[in-house]
Structures are given as C-alpha cells and as structure tokens.
Amino acid sequence: MKSTTQSGPTAMYRLGVLSRTVAAVAGGYALAALCTSLLAKWLPMGRADAVMTATMLSFAIYTCAVIWVFAARDAWRAWLGLGLPTLVLALAYWFGRSAA
C-alpha cells in the first residue's frame, strides 16, 4: 500500500537539486576554464600543443567536477568542493598574470 503522507519531492529537495545543477554548470565551467588557461600557460611544450592538450584535459576536468557535485553529501559540500579549488586557481592565474 502506498503512503499518502507525501505526494512528491519537497521544495528543499528541489532547491538542493537546483543548487547542485547550478554548481555543476557554472562552477564546473569556471574550474575547467581556469585549469585550461593555467595548463596552457604552464605545460612544457609548444604553445599550440599546450593549448590543445589543456583544452582536451578540460573536458575530463569538467566531467569530474559534475560528478563531484552530484556525489557530494549535500549541496554545501558540492559548492565548497568546487569553490575552493576555483579560488586557488583564480589566485594563481591572477598572480601569474601580474608577474608576467
């Protein structure tokens, strides 16, 4: 017999899924873009080869970020797990840009 106490997902659950989706799309993109720009700059190969290698790696980085977001225990940890590395990479990009 089916329980009639709850007819579907709660609003908090839906907001959690929305938050994770935004984190996966926006946060994953930001993380992949920063990784790509830093790898393209730091890889020890020709410029065109470094850009192509970094770009190809960005697909794997983005995929791992999306998997991380939906594997995290809650939405806060998902955001934190993307936010901290993105912040570190943004600072490395900023300081690397100003030093050059």
Steps between C-alpha positions, in 0.01 A plus 500: 500500500636841403549766766303818443691720745719649227400528138843581355836664555503784751591856413829470691595194297422682177703802608790271585489346153477847343796617707705199396407552136612862512820394675564232237441731205649829623754374752615215280545737209697748710724226636560350156566839342755599763672163479513532123651847502760409763594171335530667160742745655701256713525182293858452376431466128436717199225757537256333259561157654456637853172667407365186332607277789350735759178524300468123474567464873231757576232255386616248759527770768147624429364146507670430834360824641146405402542154649638653819204736535244221486709258710550745788299439816316832479486812284722701737782248466453496126539879484794492739668221305484709184542841655828446684697356205351764270607774741853359525527476121360851457762636741776307318375641170480853640848495653648322200352761271625795702852348528535454125 
